Amino acid sequence: MKKILLTAAIFVSLLTVKQANAQIHISLNIGSQPEWGPTGYDHADYYYMPDIDTYYDVPAHQYVYLENNGWVRRASLPPRYRSYNLYSGYKVVVNERNPWLRDDLYRSRYANYRGRTGQTIIRDSRDAKYRNHWAGDRQEVRNDRREVRNDRKELRNDRKDNRQDRKDDRKDNKHDRS
């Protein structure tokens, strides 16, 4: 009986053991900010764009905007904002988790920023910390485009081969019938 109680006590104690979670987190995301982002920030979680009432999640590279009464995350802006110029529109840096949950606050606080231009962006900055900004990403984009071109070329060749194979099959079937 003592063994059963001891085993049960050990089992219960194993279930209640908690690991210590001490972490130090220092975040600099200069390299992950888009080139149309505002200068002067070593870290930015989100950009709020008052002109289109949209947020940009800097680390995830996604836009967060209202669609059908709900906030959605997308890799690109919706068609209704296709004429919006990210490079000239004003961006407000917001370092708060899920800022769209308090959208009324940001919309009212930055309403006077609508239509404002002249903000220095990373692409146009002469600051040394932005030198070679996203240079690696540009190379990656070039490589991705090269891969897409090669994939398209392979696809065209495959289609061409398939057409030729069908032609050959029809000739073989015709020849077999004779």
MINUDO-334914 format. One record per residue (C-alpha): residue in one letter; x, y, z. Coordinates in Angstrom, 3 decimals, padded with zeros to 6 digits. Example, Ala and Ser with C-alpha at 12.3 -4.5 7.8 and 13.67 -1.06 7.14 Angstrom:
residues 2
<aa:a | x:012.300 | y:-004.500 | z:007.800>
<aa:s | x:013.670 | y:-001.060 | z:007.140>
end
This chain:
residues 178
<aa:m | x:000.000 | y:000.000 | z:000.000>
<aa:k | x:002.847 | y:002.358 | z:000.847>
<aa:k | x:004.401 | y:001.725 | z:-002.567>
<aa:i | x:001.170 | y:002.694 | z:-004.331>
<aa:l | x:000.845 | y:005.917 | z:-002.332>
<aa:l | x:004.507 | y:006.755 | z:-002.909>
<aa:t | x:004.166 | y:006.101 | z:-006.666>
<aa:a | x:001.006 | y:008.229 | z:-006.815>
<aa:a | x:002.719 | y:011.068 | z:-004.911>
<aa:i | x:005.698 | y:010.991 | z:-007.276>
<aa:f | x:003.377 | y:010.967 | z:-010.300>
<aa:v | x:001.367 | y:013.951 | z:-009.004>
<aa:s | x:004.538 | y:015.875 | z:-008.187>
<aa:l | x:005.843 | y:015.289 | z:-011.718>
<aa:l | x:002.659 | y:016.782 | z:-013.110>
<aa:t | x:003.040 | y:019.931 | z:-011.032>
<aa:v | x:006.727 | y:020.618 | z:-011.731>
<aa:k | x:007.179 | y:023.859 | z:-013.665>
<aa:q | x:010.287 | y:024.888 | z:-015.511>
<aa:a | x:011.742 | y:028.348 | z:-014.912>
<aa:n | x:011.225 | y:030.674 | z:-017.858>
<aa:a | x:013.834 | y:033.393 | z:-017.521>
<aa:q | x:014.594 | y:034.985 | z:-020.853>
<aa:i | x:016.329 | y:038.088 | z:-022.046>
<aa:h | x:015.126 | y:039.358 | z:-025.389>
<aa:i | x:016.813 | y:042.179 | z:-027.267>
<aa:s | x:015.277 | y:042.914 | z:-030.614>
<aa:l | x:016.706 | y:045.003 | z:-033.415>
<aa:n | x:014.773 | y:044.588 | z:-036.617>
<aa:i | x:016.431 | y:047.196 | z:-038.818>
<aa:g | x:017.062 | y:044.660 | z:-041.566>
<aa:s | x:013.501 | y:043.351 | z:-041.558>
<aa:q | x:011.832 | y:046.727 | z:-042.000>
<aa:p | x:010.697 | y:047.388 | z:-045.571>
<aa:e | x:012.504 | y:050.043 | z:-047.549>
<aa:w | x:009.340 | y:052.177 | z:-047.525>
<aa:g | x:009.355 | y:052.205 | z:-043.701>
<aa:p | x:010.122 | y:055.387 | z:-041.758>
<aa:t | x:013.664 | y:056.070 | z:-040.572>
<aa:g | x:014.769 | y:056.612 | z:-037.014>
<aa:y | x:013.570 | y:053.369 | z:-035.452>
<aa:d | x:015.790 | y:050.465 | z:-034.482>
<aa:h | x:012.701 | y:048.426 | z:-033.729>
<aa:a | x:009.158 | y:048.523 | z:-035.076>
<aa:d | x:006.434 | y:045.950 | z:-034.462>
<aa:y | x:003.798 | y:047.614 | z:-036.630>
<aa:y | x:003.306 | y:050.589 | z:-038.900>
<aa:y | x:-000.086 | y:052.254 | z:-038.817>
<aa:m | x:-001.025 | y:053.916 | z:-042.106>
<aa:p | x:-003.726 | y:056.485 | z:-041.330>
<aa:d | x:-004.522 | y:057.149 | z:-045.004>
<aa:i | x:-005.892 | y:053.633 | z:-045.448>
<aa:d | x:-006.500 | y:052.655 | z:-041.787>
<aa:t | x:-004.216 | y:049.654 | z:-042.179>
<aa:y | x:-001.425 | y:048.146 | z:-040.098>
<aa:y | x:001.739 | y:046.504 | z:-041.366>
<aa:d | x:003.217 | y:043.725 | z:-039.223>
<aa:v | x:006.946 | y:044.369 | z:-039.690>
<aa:p | x:008.368 | y:041.024 | z:-038.425>
<aa:a | x:005.754 | y:038.954 | z:-040.305>
<aa:h | x:005.775 | y:041.154 | z:-043.446>
<aa:q | x:001.969 | y:041.193 | z:-043.538>
<aa:y | x:-000.737 | y:043.822 | z:-043.811>
<aa:v | x:-003.561 | y:043.818 | z:-041.285>
<aa:y | x:-006.759 | y:045.515 | z:-042.425>
<aa:l | x:-010.515 | y:045.422 | z:-041.919>
<aa:e | x:-012.399 | y:043.162 | z:-044.302>
<aa:n | x:-016.052 | y:042.130 | z:-043.873>
<aa:n | x:-016.135 | y:043.456 | z:-040.285>
<aa:g | x:-013.075 | y:041.443 | z:-039.259>
<aa:w | x:-009.340 | y:042.064 | z:-039.193>
<aa:v | x:-007.399 | y:039.933 | z:-041.681>
<aa:r | x:-003.687 | y:039.376 | z:-042.337>
<aa:r | x:-002.492 | y:039.306 | z:-045.922>
<aa:a | x:000.833 | y:039.452 | z:-047.752>
<aa:s | x:-000.432 | y:042.298 | z:-049.928>
<aa:l | x:-002.916 | y:045.128 | z:-049.768>
<aa:p | x:-006.429 | y:044.557 | z:-051.119>
<aa:p | x:-007.341 | y:045.845 | z:-054.598>
<aa:r | x:-009.188 | y:048.832 | z:-053.119>
<aa:y | x:-005.803 | y:050.236 | z:-052.037>
<aa:r | x:-003.917 | y:049.480 | z:-055.258>
<aa:s | x:-003.358 | y:053.186 | z:-055.920>
<aa:y | x:-001.929 | y:053.825 | z:-052.438>
<aa:n | x:001.766 | y:054.710 | z:-052.544>
<aa:l | x:003.575 | y:053.063 | z:-049.624>
<aa:y | x:006.658 | y:055.187 | z:-050.240>
<aa:s | x:004.932 | y:058.558 | z:-049.859>
<aa:g | x:002.153 | y:057.731 | z:-047.376>
<aa:y | x:002.728 | y:058.550 | z:-043.719>
<aa:k | x:003.516 | y:055.664 | z:-041.352>
<aa:v | x:003.257 | y:055.711 | z:-037.567>
<aa:v | x:005.402 | y:053.187 | z:-035.674>
<aa:v | x:003.336 | y:051.252 | z:-033.130>
<aa:n | x:005.095 | y:048.931 | z:-030.700>
<aa:e | x:002.049 | y:047.319 | z:-029.185>
<aa:r | x:000.711 | y:043.810 | z:-029.554>
<aa:n | x:-002.340 | y:043.641 | z:-031.866>
<aa:p | x:-002.852 | y:047.421 | z:-032.158>
<aa:w | x:-005.914 | y:046.983 | z:-034.399>
<aa:l | x:-007.838 | y:045.868 | z:-031.309>
<aa:r | x:-007.642 | y:049.531 | z:-030.241>
<aa:d | x:-008.142 | y:050.897 | z:-033.750>
<aa:d | x:-010.522 | y:053.634 | z:-032.591>
<aa:l | x:-007.705 | y:055.088 | z:-030.498>
<aa:y | x:-005.171 | y:055.058 | z:-033.352>
<aa:r | x:-007.679 | y:056.308 | z:-035.902>
<aa:s | x:-008.599 | y:059.321 | z:-033.756>
<aa:r | x:-005.054 | y:059.987 | z:-032.487>
<aa:y | x:-003.527 | y:060.044 | z:-035.993>
<aa:a | x:-006.460 | y:061.397 | z:-038.017>
<aa:n | x:-004.540 | y:064.625 | z:-038.674>
<aa:y | x:-001.745 | y:062.572 | z:-040.307>
<aa:r | x:-004.021 | y:061.593 | z:-043.206>
<aa:g | x:-002.645 | y:062.972 | z:-046.460>
<aa:r | x:000.634 | y:063.963 | z:-044.833>
<aa:t | x:003.784 | y:063.356 | z:-046.896>
<aa:g | x:007.460 | y:064.164 | z:-046.609>
<aa:q | x:008.410 | y:061.460 | z:-044.134>
<aa:t | x:011.960 | y:060.188 | z:-044.727>
<aa:i | x:011.899 | y:056.513 | z:-045.602>
<aa:i | x:014.610 | y:053.889 | z:-045.260>
<aa:r | x:015.246 | y:053.697 | z:-049.012>
<aa:d | x:016.099 | y:057.409 | z:-049.140>
<aa:s | x:018.065 | y:057.572 | z:-045.893>
<aa:r | x:021.746 | y:058.472 | z:-045.819>
<aa:d | x:022.143 | y:057.037 | z:-042.314>
<aa:a | x:024.922 | y:054.428 | z:-042.150>
<aa:k | x:022.714 | y:051.927 | z:-040.321>
<aa:y | x:020.505 | y:051.663 | z:-043.416>
<aa:r | x:023.381 | y:051.163 | z:-045.851>
<aa:n | x:022.927 | y:047.886 | z:-047.703>
<aa:h | x:019.417 | y:047.635 | z:-046.293>
<aa:w | x:017.874 | y:044.423 | z:-047.493>
<aa:a | x:020.828 | y:043.845 | z:-049.859>
<aa:g | x:020.628 | y:040.154 | z:-049.088>
<aa:d | x:016.901 | y:040.183 | z:-049.741>
<aa:r | x:017.438 | y:041.821 | z:-053.119>
<aa:q | x:019.782 | y:038.987 | z:-054.062>
<aa:e | x:017.219 | y:036.524 | z:-052.763>
<aa:v | x:014.510 | y:038.160 | z:-054.890>
<aa:r | x:016.765 | y:037.920 | z:-057.952>
<aa:n | x:017.387 | y:034.249 | z:-057.223>
<aa:d | x:013.659 | y:033.649 | z:-056.730>
<aa:r | x:012.875 | y:035.310 | z:-060.054>
<aa:r | x:015.550 | y:033.184 | z:-061.734>
<aa:e | x:013.996 | y:030.058 | z:-060.226>
<aa:v | x:010.542 | y:031.099 | z:-061.433>
<aa:r | x:011.884 | y:031.645 | z:-064.948>
<aa:n | x:013.545 | y:028.227 | z:-064.891>
<aa:d | x:010.365 | y:026.608 | z:-063.558>
<aa:r | x:008.323 | y:028.226 | z:-066.324>
<aa:k | x:010.839 | y:027.048 | z:-068.903>
<aa:e | x:010.644 | y:023.496 | z:-067.532>
<aa:l | x:006.854 | y:023.666 | z:-067.586>
<aa:r | x:006.864 | y:024.790 | z:-071.229>
<aa:n | x:009.238 | y:021.986 | z:-072.123>
<aa:d | x:007.081 | y:019.463 | z:-070.254>
<aa:r | x:003.985 | y:020.644 | z:-072.089>
<aa:k | x:005.837 | y:020.445 | z:-075.381>
<aa:d | x:006.971 | y:016.888 | z:-074.558>
<aa:n | x:003.419 | y:015.921 | z:-073.570>
<aa:r | x:002.038 | y:017.242 | z:-076.859>
<aa:q | x:004.687 | y:015.325 | z:-078.757>
<aa:d | x:003.917 | y:012.158 | z:-076.780>
<aa:r | x:000.189 | y:012.484 | z:-077.572>
<aa:k | x:001.010 | y:012.964 | z:-081.249>
<aa:d | x:003.219 | y:009.886 | z:-081.205>
<aa:d | x:000.504 | y:007.888 | z:-079.417>
<aa:r | x:-002.067 | y:008.881 | z:-082.040>
<aa:k | x:000.314 | y:007.835 | z:-084.819>
<aa:d | x:000.968 | y:004.513 | z:-083.072>
<aa:n | x:-002.770 | y:003.899 | z:-082.616>
<aa:k | x:-003.396 | y:004.741 | z:-086.261>
<aa:h | x:-000.592 | y:002.427 | z:-087.323>
<aa:d | x:-001.888 | y:-000.417 | z:-085.078>
<aa:r | x:-005.379 | y:-000.182 | z:-086.605>
<aa:s | x:-004.048 | y:-000.557 | z:-090.136>
end
